[in-house]
Amino acid sequence: MERFSLFGGSAILALLSIMSACGGSGSEEAVRPAEETGPDAAAGGISSDGVTLTWDFLEEDVTFTVSAPATGWVAVGFDASSVMLDGDMIIGYVENEEVFISDQWGDGYTSHSADSELGGTMDILSASGTETDGRTTISFTRPVATGDSFDHDLERGTSHSVMLAYGPEDSDGFTGRHRWVETFQVVLD
């Protein structure tokens, strides 16, 4: 399990309303807590139905923060070719003040697995999160270009299909149907 400490295991990022469930697995790796970005960081964001995604670039890394009005898992996916297939996904949740997060790859139309289970690498450099007043917020930092064939490069100024989703209340884990999902076309600047 990639535990936060990172937790990668069975996971769901049911990113379109037609999907019902999926699964995956992972291995345990430790990461350092998320760091603050400096004043020279380039920042952007999107928001819909109370769900937000923000990003900050600092040198060769990018920090994303996804927040949703839910107490279960939250997820962001990049550049899936069809539903979840070929999507670069990060899924996280908070349980008992501990952050669980997983670096995943869409290995099927409605399924995904931890990158490390597919022969790739877990590329989250740091992570943090909170679950407060019915809202879950997860922040994570990853390299802009990981060199992992199970990640997409996320360079500043490039356009990406971005999918945001969250699970049912108290769905602390990575398996379960989404409660909300939306896809955006975004330029990361």
Secondary structure by P-SEA (a helix, b strand, c coil): ccccccccccccccccccccccccbbbbbbbccbbbbcccccccccccccbbbbbbbcccbbbbbbbccccccccccccccccccccccccccccccbbbbbbcccccccccccccccccccccccccccccccbbbbbbbbbcccccccccccccccccbbbbbccccccccccccccbbbbbbcccc
